[in-house]
Amino acid sequence: MVNTPLSPINVIDGASVRGHNGLYVLGCYDDRITFYSQQVRAIALIHALAEQEHLRNNPRIAVVGGGAAGTAAAAAAALACNGEVVIFEAASDLLKLQMGTDRRKLDPHLYNWPQSNSDDPVADLPILGWDAGASTEVRSEVVRQFEEICGRAENLVQKKTP
Ligand SMILES: Cc1cc2nc3c(=O)[nH]c(=O)nc-3n(C[C@H](O)[C@H](O)[C@H](O)COP(=O)(O)OP(=O)(O)OC[C@H]3O[C@@H](n4cnc5c(N)ncnc54)[C@H](O)[C@@H]3O)c2cc1C
């Protein structure tokens, strides 16, 4: 089977919430929700919004949830425009789900099995990339990069949801 790349319009359409202009959800209706796939969806959405000039006037952007999708979306959006990007997380920490277990391993491409690249350990992303490893180590690396982007992108703000 040949996978045809999605166009930016397809990507935006797939994430749009009908009847709510400017509201997007990532992954809710998709198969294969993994840490990596959610990062890819988030970065692809922001890229598509930029391509279609939705970020041209530096909109204010709220990202709800500091998981794999939210951290990637917020960081990508803050780098793609100068509008204020606020990421709201209800838990005490970003990527909370990936904390607290060294026994779970994250592999970026494992779900591609039996394709030949399923054992490729590198999550080759333009931002917040990581290598296969214990969930806690992957989390630490992604949070480190996220905080580094927060440090240089003054338009990226973290808020704890009350
Ligand atoms: C037990 C378990 C094992 C898993 N194992 C693997 C694995 O081995 N490999 C793999 O790739 N994937 C695995 N997954 C799936 C992976 O965890 C998810 O694909 C990934 O976490 C999805 O990221 P997300 O950002 O969409 O959602 P989440 O990680 O769920 O992040 C959503 C965030 O939003 C926050 N939030 C929710 N509501 C609000 C609100 N109203 N205001 C503010 N913040 C809010 C939550 O606190 C959370 O931090 C596993 C999942 C579970 C549950």
The ligand as a MOL file (V3000), in Angstrom:
LIG
                    3D

  0  0  0     0  0            999 V3000
M  V30 BEGIN CTAB
M  V30 COUNTS 53 58 0 0 0
M  V30 BEGIN ATOM
M  V30 1 C -0.8360 2.6030 30.5280 0
M  V30 2 C -0.4130 3.2380 29.2430 0
M  V30 3 C 0.6810 2.7330 28.5760 0
M  V30 4 C 1.1120 3.3240 27.3690 0
M  V30 5 N 2.2280 2.8360 26.7610 0
M  V30 6 C 2.6930 3.4320 25.6570 0
M  V30 7 C 3.9010 3.0080 25.0460 0
M  V30 8 O 4.5390 2.0630 25.4950 0
M  V30 9 N 4.3270 3.6580 23.9350 0
M  V30 10 C 3.6410 4.7270 23.4240 0
M  V30 11 O 4.0880 5.3270 22.4250 0
M  V30 12 N 2.4930 5.1430 23.9710 0
M  V30 13 C 2.0190 4.5160 25.0670 0
M  V30 14 N 0.8510 4.9410 25.6360 0
M  V30 15 C 0.0990 5.9600 24.9550 0
M  V30 16 C 0.6910 7.3370 25.2400 0
M  V30 17 O 0.7610 7.5140 26.6180 0
M  V30 18 C -0.2370 8.3400 24.6030 0
M  V30 19 O -0.2790 8.1060 23.2200 0
M  V30 20 C 0.2300 9.7800 24.8290 0
M  V30 21 O 0.4140 10.0320 26.1890 0
M  V30 22 C -0.8310 10.6850 24.2610 0
M  V30 23 O -0.3820 11.9950 24.4160 0
M  V30 24 P -1.4310 13.1730 24.4930 0
M  V30 25 O -0.6700 14.4340 24.6310 0
M  V30 26 O -2.4020 13.0650 23.3880 0
M  V30 27 O -2.2970 12.8700 25.7910 0
M  V30 28 P -1.8290 12.7460 27.3030 0
M  V30 29 O -0.4630 12.1810 27.4150 0
M  V30 30 O -2.9540 12.0410 27.9940 0
M  V30 31 O -1.7510 14.2440 27.7890 0
M  V30 32 C -2.9140 15.0030 28.0130 0
M  V30 33 C -2.5950 16.0150 29.0880 0
M  V30 34 O -3.6900 16.9090 29.2060 0
M  V30 35 C -3.8870 17.1970 30.5580 0
M  V30 36 N -5.2560 17.6780 30.6820 0
M  V30 37 C -6.3920 16.9870 30.4690 0
M  V30 38 N -7.4630 17.7930 30.6210 0
M  V30 39 C -6.9730 19.0290 30.9300 0
M  V30 40 C -7.5730 20.2830 31.1960 0
M  V30 41 N -8.8980 20.4540 31.1740 0
M  V30 42 N -6.7720 21.3480 31.4570 0
M  V30 43 C -5.4300 21.1920 31.4480 0
M  V30 44 N -4.7980 20.0180 31.2180 0
M  V30 45 C -5.5800 18.9510 30.9620 0
M  V30 46 C -3.5740 15.9050 31.2740 0
M  V30 47 O -3.2210 16.1320 32.6280 0
M  V30 48 C -2.3800 15.3880 30.4490 0
M  V30 49 O -1.1480 15.8320 30.9660 0
M  V30 50 C 0.4000 4.3880 26.8260 0
M  V30 51 C -0.7110 4.8880 27.5040 0
M  V30 52 C -1.1270 4.3270 28.7030 0
M  V30 53 C -2.3180 4.9080 29.4200 0
M  V30 END ATOM
M  V30 BEGIN BOND
M  V30 1 1 1 2
M  V30 2 1 2 3
M  V30 3 2 2 52
M  V30 4 2 3 4
M  V30 5 1 4 5
M  V30 6 1 4 50
M  V30 7 2 5 6
M  V30 8 1 6 7
M  V30 9 1 6 13
M  V30 10 2 7 8
M  V30 11 1 7 9
M  V30 12 1 9 10
M  V30 13 2 10 11
M  V30 14 1 10 12
M  V30 15 2 12 13
M  V30 16 1 13 14
M  V30 17 1 14 15
M  V30 18 1 14 50
M  V30 19 1 15 16
M  V30 20 1 16 17
M  V30 21 1 16 18
M  V30 22 1 18 19
M  V30 23 1 18 20
M  V30 24 1 20 21
M  V30 25 1 20 22
M  V30 26 1 22 23
M  V30 27 1 23 24
M  V30 28 2 24 25
M  V30 29 1 24 26
M  V30 30 1 24 27
M  V30 31 1 27 28
M  V30 32 2 28 29
M  V30 33 1 28 30
M  V30 34 1 28 31
M  V30 35 1 31 32
M  V30 36 1 32 33
M  V30 37 1 33 34
M  V30 38 1 33 48
M  V30 39 1 34 35
M  V30 40 1 35 36
M  V30 41 1 35 46
M  V30 42 1 36 37
M  V30 43 1 36 45
M  V30 44 2 37 38
M  V30 45 1 38 39
M  V30 46 1 39 40
M  V30 47 2 39 45
M  V30 48 1 40 41
M  V30 49 2 40 42
M  V30 50 1 42 43
M  V30 51 2 43 44
M  V30 52 1 44 45
M  V30 53 1 46 47
M  V30 54 1 46 48
M  V30 55 1 48 49
M  V30 56 2 50 51
M  V30 57 1 51 52
M  V30 58 1 52 53
M  V30 END BOND
M  V30 END CTAB
M  END
